[in-house]
Amino acid sequence: MSTLTPTASPTPRACCAGSASGVDSPRHPGDHPKLFERVRAQMDLAAEAAGLAPEVRKILAAPACEVAVNFPVKMDDGRVEMFSGYRVQHNNVLGPFKGGIRYHPDVSLDEVRALAAWMTIKCALVDIPFGGGKGGVQVDPATLSRREVERMTRRFVYALGANIGPGYDVPAPDVNTDARTMAWIVDTYAATLPPQERYRALAVVTGKPVSAGGSVGREKATGQGVVDLIDMWAADHKVKVGDLSYTVQGFGKVGAWAARILKGKGAKLLASQDVTGAIKASGPAGLDADALAEHAKKTGGVAGFPAGQAISKEAFFGVKADVFIPAALENQITETTARLLDVRLVAEGANGPTTPEGDAVLRERKIDVLPDVLCNAGGVIVSYFEWLQNRGGAAWSAAEVDRRLREILDRAYARVKGMVAEKSLDWRTAAYAVALRRIEEVYAERGIFP
Ligand code: NAD
């Protein structure tokens, strides 16, 4: 069975309830009906600018495969609840589908499609042998007990069946999922394999606990990548990272790690905002990222941090700093919030945090942008390292992971910078152009079956 065809797989997969290409997601209040359209428009813009062949655009305009599942879970009190989950496999011409699994009430097929397409672009841009995939379950995990989340995770994996696999489609953590979620996925997936095959199960996901086959450095990898990219930007602008001040939206895995690593370099955290509220530093020393991470972990968010002062969301966007790091959800930098920002650089830790209208305002106001597909690629790069270690039975050191991550990001940054100069593009369009050129190259060599 080939895993490198532009369609999902020539072998019919053990399919799940409702699994079909083109299936429509249920509409609900949090739906983002236009998110995938936005990615397509961005790809078109970049393809035009870089003069790419129309065929590649056509192929990437629709995901290769979409899986939608509805599955029952037994709750702690004995009730049965139904859940809806998705896995979208956008393109795998460069290698197995790769991308996180998100638990959030706003998850929709359209959102997962967009997130999967961004993974295709991201992997091609940083030139690792993976394609783009993404998954999600429409749920607010905060309303479930830990045991209910575990049962839901296991049942979702069971429902996905052979649609995921170490050489085919490899999930990872995303919003509201973590290393523990990944450990449950490995355990469940292994149980579905014949005993002789179970040794393969470890590489079915990345982002596992280090004690259960994860890679050192994976937990912090996305935040580390964000900081590496800020470091490159700073060097180009002849400033030191340690002299920068910054604000962070979202203090979860990505936001908190970026902040903690920036603290280690001497940069100053001035404000943060998440689902629980917004705070700013009460004194000139800034907020202590480690203490804030501890507080957010314990209480569920940044609100109520004793050393901070509560502010409005609007005031948060207006805090004057050198860098703003969005590390929460999509569509946060809109036309309105982009006008509030008083920063030199937006370093996108989140996927899709900036709307096209917000982007236009950032360009008009000459605020630099390190686009998501470049800036948050550290996560998938170290996921790739974890997958390699699992398949090779190896364990790399933290120093080796960091060094190799930096090397890949350095090259990607240089390629995007080169494209910006070559075609006079903004950084987002240039990043897409680099990725699309890479994908075009492979299709040109391989052709289209038959
Ligand atoms: P997480 O669940 O660890 O944290 C999410 C954060 O967003 C939390 O602090 C939460 O309070 C905040 N948030 C949620 N809704 C919000 C709202 N409406 N307004 C403000 N804040 C809100 O998730 P994460 O893994 O840190 O992911 C954050 C972003 O980074 C997502 O866009 C994700 O796709 C992207 N990303 C994650 C990884 C990864 O390795 N985890 C890799 C690449 C990109």
Boltz pocket constraint, residues with backbone or C-beta under 6 A from the ligand:
constraints:
  - pocket:
      binder: B
      contacts: [[A, 173], [A, 174], [A, 175], [A, 176], [A, 177], [A, 218], [A, 222], [A, 249], [A, 250], [A, 251], [A, 252], [A, 253], [A, 254], [A, 255], [A, 273], [A, 274], [A, 275], [A, 276], [A, 300], [A, 301], [A, 327], [A, 328], [A, 329], [A, 330], [A, 349], [A, 350], [A, 351], [A, 352], [A, 376], [A, 377], [A, 379], [A, 380]]
      max_distance: 6.0
